[in-house]
Amino acid sequence: MSLSKERILYLLNAYCEHNLIEEEEHELFAWVNENRNHDWLQQHIQKLTEQHQSKHPIYDVDWEHLYSRIIDNSPMQKPGLIVRLIALLRWSAAAAVILLFGAGVYLYLNHPSAKSIASKTTRKPIKPDNDVVAPATNKAVLTLADGRMIELDSIKDGTLARQGNVQIVKQTDGQITYNGVSGEDLYNTLNVPRGSKVVTVRLSDGTQVWLNSESSLRYPAAFAGTERKVQITGEAYFEVAHNPGIPFIVKKDAIEIEVFGTRFNINSYGDEGMNKVTLLEGSIKVSLNNYQNLLKPGQQAQITNDIKLVNAVDIEKVMAWKNGKFQFGEKADLHLIMKKIARWYDVDVEYEGGPVTQRFGGEMPMNSNLSQVLEILKTSGVKFTIDGKKVIVKS
């Protein structure tokens, strides 16, 4: 089969992006099976390596470990392994996947029993009863001052309720907005459970808040008096409307954050060991009992029994949840990763076979099925089993 370089590169990229139809897959792998001269392809992959190492020094997976897996499980022993790895990783960074594909082509062309790969291009479908899909709906519950509870995913867009002179509206994009003023202290609570999409609310002063799964926000329907005070659990990102005459205050137990018109993120999950407040823009003062610190943009306050300031924080990593990504930096503790996964997919996690000490670095899209995420995490050397709404982790 004779294909142009342009056609081959199109098929490679489309395959990695999960856009190939069945006929195109057959076309691609038939070409791989019939052709031996791929020097130009290897050169192309080398260029990609050089380009992306400078931009993305940490790929979405541990490439050295994956490469060793390919060597240890050659096509002679496990036909189709390379193809399955590519299929599992196709939704991660396209350039990195092409690198893996290129390694697979190289091994394919240089192994005596490589032809068996071409007959294994069909990917095994995931059984619906053995996988968990990413949150597709807004499962948040809004509790009004009078005790009424509104399930946001089951109610139509438009006016939800009135609190005093304030109108509560559900927008077409799912955002909850408060319009109007009220002289009464009418407090509402927005609770976002595990397994829910991120929820956005615009408060009566124009402040916007994004709530992650397993989080809540308590706030007045309209702010009155000399301060604007709200309470938070879990994780939230704030874009606070500037009003120097009426400070905005966020409380989490004994922690108090005084905001001066700014953008910041607070992570206060109780199972993560510490509270973290990260400033993106503006200025905030973080207080805990007798401790106080004024943060500058790019700094993070790590709060346990006192406050520790950390400079030059990776803002992209901090804000990954709001941008639809799991991002774990260079090497994150696997226990911490599984806590985030448990909240997002609403699953329980159990550990078997001794302590899990492995770490993982990289990022993955949060709209992936749970099985896809776990397949990537397997590259750290840990095994996973999905049993209904439970994930079993084995070292």
C-alpha positions in Angstrom: 0.0 0.0 0.0 1.4 3.4 -1.0 0.4 6.4 1.1 1.7 10.0 1.0 3.5 11.3 4.0 0.7 13.9 4.5 -1.8 11.1 4.6 0.2 9.0 7.1 0.7 12.0 9.4 -3.1 12.7 9.2 -3.9 9.1 10.1 -1.4 9.2 13.1 -2.8 12.4 14.5 -6.4 11.4 13.9 -5.7 8.1 15.6 -4.3 9.8 18.7 -7.3 12.1 18.9 -9.7 9.2 18.6 -11.1 10.6 15.3 -10.4 7.7 13.0 -13.3 5.7 11.5 -12.9 2.0 11.2 -11.8 2.1 7.5 -9.1 4.6 8.2 -7.7 2.4 11.1 -7.5 -0.5 8.7 -5.7 1.8 6.2 -3.2 3.0 8.8 -2.3 -0.5 10.1 -2.2 -2.1 6.7 0.4 0.5 5.8 2.4 -0.3 8.9 2.2 -4.0 8.1 3.4 -3.6 4.5 6.1 -1.0 4.7 9.6 -1.2 6.2 11.2 2.1 5.4 10.1 4.6 8.1 13.3 6.7 8.5 11.5 9.9 7.7 8.9 9.0 10.4 11.5 8.5 13.0 13.0 11.8 12.1 9.6 13.4 12.4 9.2 11.9 15.9 12.7 13.1 16.9 11.7 16.6 16.0 8.6 16.3 18.0 10.6 15.1 21.0 13.0 18.1 20.8 10.1 20.6 20.4 8.0 19.3 23.3 10.8 18.6 25.8 11.4 22.3 26.1 7.6 23.1 26.4 6.4 20.0 28.2 9.2 18.5 30.2 6.7 16.4 32.2 4.5 14.4 29.9 1.1 13.0 31.0 2.7 9.6 31.8 6.0 8.1 32.9 7.4 7.5 29.5 10.5 5.6 30.7 8.3 3.2 32.6 6.0 2.8 29.6 8.9 2.1 27.3 10.3 -0.5 29.6 6.8 -2.1 29.6 6.9 -2.3 25.8 10.3 -3.9 25.8 9.4 -6.4 28.6 6.1 -7.3 26.9 7.2 -7.4 23.3 4.7 -8.4 20.5 6.1 -11.9 20.6 4.8 -12.3 24.2 1.8 -10.0 24.2 0.6 -9.1 20.7 -1.3 -5.9 20.5 0.1 -4.4 23.7 1.4 -1.3 22.0 -1.9 -0.8 20.2 -3.8 -1.1 23.5 -1.4 1.3 25.2 -2.0 3.9 22.5 -5.8 3.4 22.7 -5.7 4.0 26.4 -3.6 7.1 26.1 -5.1 8.6 23.0 -7.0 11.3 24.9 -3.9 12.7 26.6 -1.5 15.2 25.0 -1.5 14.4 21.3 2.2 15.0 20.8 3.2 12.7 23.6 1.0 10.0 22.3 2.5 10.3 18.8 5.9 9.7 20.5 4.6 6.5 22.0 3.1 5.5 18.7 6.4 6.1 17.0 8.2 3.9 19.5 5.6 1.2 18.8 6.1 1.5 15.0 9.8 1.1 15.5 9.5 -2.0 17.6 6.9 -3.3 15.2 9.2 -3.0 12.3 12.2 -4.5 14.0 10.6 -7.5 15.7 10.2 -10.9 13.8 6.6 -11.5 14.9 5.4 -7.9 14.6 2.9 -8.7 11.9 0.6 -10.0 14.6 0.0 -6.5 15.9 -1.9 -5.4 12.7 -4.6 -8.0 13.4 -5.2 -6.5 16.9 -6.4 -3.0 16.1 -9.9 -3.4 17.5 -10.1 -2.0 21.0 -12.0 -3.9 23.6 -15.1 -2.0 24.7 -15.4 -1.0 28.3 -18.2 -2.8 30.1 -20.8 -0.3 31.4 -21.1 -2.1 34.7 -17.4 -2.0 35.3 -16.7 1.7 34.7 -17.6 5.1 36.1 -18.3 8.0 33.8 -17.2 11.5 34.6 -19.8 13.8 36.1 -22.2 15.1 33.4 -24.7 16.9 35.5 -24.9 19.6 38.2 -26.0 17.7 41.3 -25.8 20.8 43.6 -28.5 21.5 46.1 -29.4 25.1 47.0 -30.9 25.5 50.5 -32.8 28.7 51.0 -33.2 30.7 54.3 -36.6 29.2 54.9 -35.3 25.6 54.6 -36.5 24.9 51.1 -34.1 22.7 49.1 -33.8 23.1 45.3 -32.0 20.4 43.3 -30.4 22.4 40.5 -30.1 19.6 37.9 -33.9 18.9 38.1 -35.2 22.4 37.7 -35.7 24.5 34.5 -33.7 27.6 33.7 -35.1 30.9 34.9 -36.2 32.3 38.3 -35.8 29.7 41.1 -37.0 31.6 44.1 -37.1 35.0 45.8 -35.3 35.9 49.1 -36.7 39.2 50.3 -36.2 41.5 47.3 -33.6 39.3 45.8 -34.3 37.2 42.7 -32.4 33.9 42.4 -32.0 32.9 38.7 -30.6 29.8 37.0 -28.9 30.8 33.8 -28.8 28.7 30.6 -25.2 27.8 31.3 -26.1 26.5 34.8 -24.8 29.5 36.7 -26.8 30.7 39.7 -27.2 34.5 40.0 -28.6 36.7 42.7 -30.1 40.0 41.6 -31.4 42.7 43.9 -30.9 44.0 47.4 -32.5 43.1 50.8 -32.2 44.5 54.3 -32.7 41.1 55.8 -30.1 38.5 56.8 -31.3 35.7 54.6 -28.6 33.1 54.3 -28.5 30.5 51.5 -26.2 27.4 51.3 -25.0 25.9 48.0 -23.8 22.4 48.4 -22.0 20.5 45.6 -21.7 16.8 46.4 -19.2 14.2 45.2 -19.8 13.2 41.6 -21.1 16.6 40.5 -19.8 19.0 37.9 -18.2 22.2 39.0 -20.9 24.8 39.9 -20.7 28.6 39.5 -22.7 31.2 41.5 -22.7 35.0 41.1 -23.4 36.7 44.4 -25.5 39.8 44.8 -22.4 42.1 44.8 -21.1 40.7 41.5 -18.6 38.3 43.1 -18.3 35.0 41.2 -17.5 31.7 43.0 -16.7 28.3 41.4 -17.3 25.3 43.7 -15.5 22.0 43.2 -17.1 18.6 44.0 -17.7 17.9 47.7 -17.8 21.6 48.6 -20.2 24.1 50.0 -20.7 27.9 50.3 -22.9 29.7 52.8 -23.7 33.3 52.0 -26.4 36.0 52.3 -28.9 36.5 49.5 -27.8 40.1 49.6 -24.9 41.7 51.5 -25.8 44.3 54.1 -23.7 46.2 56.7 -20.0 46.9 56.8 -18.7 43.6 55.5 -19.4 40.8 53.0 -18.9 37.5 54.8 -19.2 33.9 53.4 -18.3 30.5 54.7 -16.6 27.7 52.7 -16.0 24.0 52.9 -14.0 22.0 50.3 -12.5 23.9 47.4 -13.6 27.1 45.7 -12.2 29.8 43.4 -13.2 33.4 44.0 -13.3 36.4 41.7 -14.3 39.1 44.2 -16.0 42.3 43.1 -13.9 45.3 44.2 -15.5 47.4 47.0 -12.8 48.9 49.3 -15.5 50.3 51.6 -17.0 46.9 52.3 -14.3 44.1 52.7 -15.1 40.6 51.5 -14.3 37.9 54.1 -14.1 34.1 53.6 -14.2 31.9 56.7 -13.3 28.2 57.1 -13.5 27.2 60.7 -10.8 29.3 62.5 -9.3 30.5 59.2 -10.3 34.0 58.0 -9.4 35.5 54.6 -9.9 39.2 54.1 -10.1 40.0 50.4 -9.4 43.4 48.8 -10.9 42.8 45.3 -9.0 39.9 43.9 -8.8 36.4 42.5 -7.8 33.4 44.7 -8.3 29.7 45.3 -8.9 28.0 48.6 -8.5 24.3 49.1 -9.9 23.2 52.5 -10.6 19.5 52.1 -10.2 18.0 55.6 -8.7 14.8 54.3 -5.7 16.5 52.5 -3.8 17.4 55.7 -3.7 21.1 55.3 -5.7 24.1 54.0 -4.2 26.0 51.1 -5.0 29.5 50.0 -3.4 30.6 46.7 -3.5 34.2 45.4 -3.7 34.8 41.6 -4.3 38.5 41.6 -4.7 41.4 44.0 -4.2 41.1 47.8 -5.5 39.0 50.6 -4.8 38.7 54.3 -4.9 35.2 55.8 -5.5 34.9 59.6 -5.5 31.9 62.0 -5.8 32.7 65.7 -2.7 34.8 66.4 -1.1 34.3 63.0 -1.5 36.7 60.0 0.1 36.9 56.6 -0.4 39.2 53.7 -0.2 37.3 50.4 1.2 38.6 47.1 0.1 37.2 43.7 1.8 33.8 43.1 2.1 33.0 46.8 0.3 30.2 48.7 -0.6 30.1 52.4 -0.3 26.5 53.7 -2.3 26.3 56.9 -2.1 23.6 59.6 -1.5 24.9 63.2 0.1 28.0 61.8 0.6 29.7 58.4 3.5 28.9 56.1 4.0 31.0 53.0 5.2 29.4 49.8 6.5 31.5 46.9 6.3 30.8 43.1 3.4 28.4 43.3 2.4 26.5 40.1 -0.8 28.3 39.5 -1.8 26.1 36.5 -1.7 23.0 38.8 -3.7 24.8 41.5 -6.4 25.9 39.0 -6.5 22.6 37.0 -9.8 21.5 38.6 -11.5 24.6 37.4 -10.1 24.1 33.9 -11.3 20.6 33.6 -8.0 18.8 34.3 -6.3 16.5 36.9 -2.8 17.9 37.2 -0.4 16.5 39.7 2.9 18.3 39.1 6.1 16.4 38.9 5.5 13.6 41.3 2.3 13.5 43.5 1.5 11.1 46.3 -0.8 8.4 44.9 -3.0 8.6 48.1 -3.7 12.3 47.4 -4.5 11.6 43.8 -7.0 8.9 44.7 -8.7 11.3 47.1 -9.3 13.7 44.2 -10.5 10.9 42.0 -12.9 9.6 44.8 -14.5 13.1 45.0 -14.8 13.6 41.3 -16.2 10.2 40.4 -18.0 9.6 43.7 -16.3 6.3 44.5 -14.7 4.7 47.5 -11.1 3.7 47.5 -9.6 0.7 49.3 -6.0 -0.4 49.5 -4.8 -4.0 49.4 -1.5 -5.8 49.4 0.6 -3.5 51.6 1.5 0.2 51.6 1.3 2.2 48.4 4.4 4.4 48.1 4.4 5.1 44.4 4.1 8.6 43.0 2.8 10.0 39.7 3.3 13.1 37.7 1.4 14.6 34.8 -2.1 15.6 33.8 -5.3 14.1 32.5 -8.7 15.5 31.3 -11.4 15.2 34.0 -14.1 14.3 31.4 -12.5 10.9 31.0 -14.1 7.7 32.2 -12.6 6.4 35.5 -11.1 3.4 33.7 -9.1 5.6 31.4 -7.7 7.6 34.3 -6.7 4.4 36.1 -5.0 3.0 33.1 -2.7 6.0 33.0 -2.0 5.8 36.7 -1.0 2.1 36.2 2.2 3.4 34.7 3.3 4.2 38.2 3.4 0.5 38.9 0.1 0.2 40.8 -2.8 -2.1 39.9 -6.4 -1.0 40.1 -9.8 -2.8 40.0 -13.2 -1.2 39.7 -15.9 -3.0 41.6 -19.1 -1.0 41.2 -18.6 2.3 43.0 -15.4 1.1 44.7 -11.8 1.2 43.4 -9.3 -1.3 44.8 -5.7 -0.2 44.8 -2.9 -2.9 44.9 0.7 -2.1 45.2 
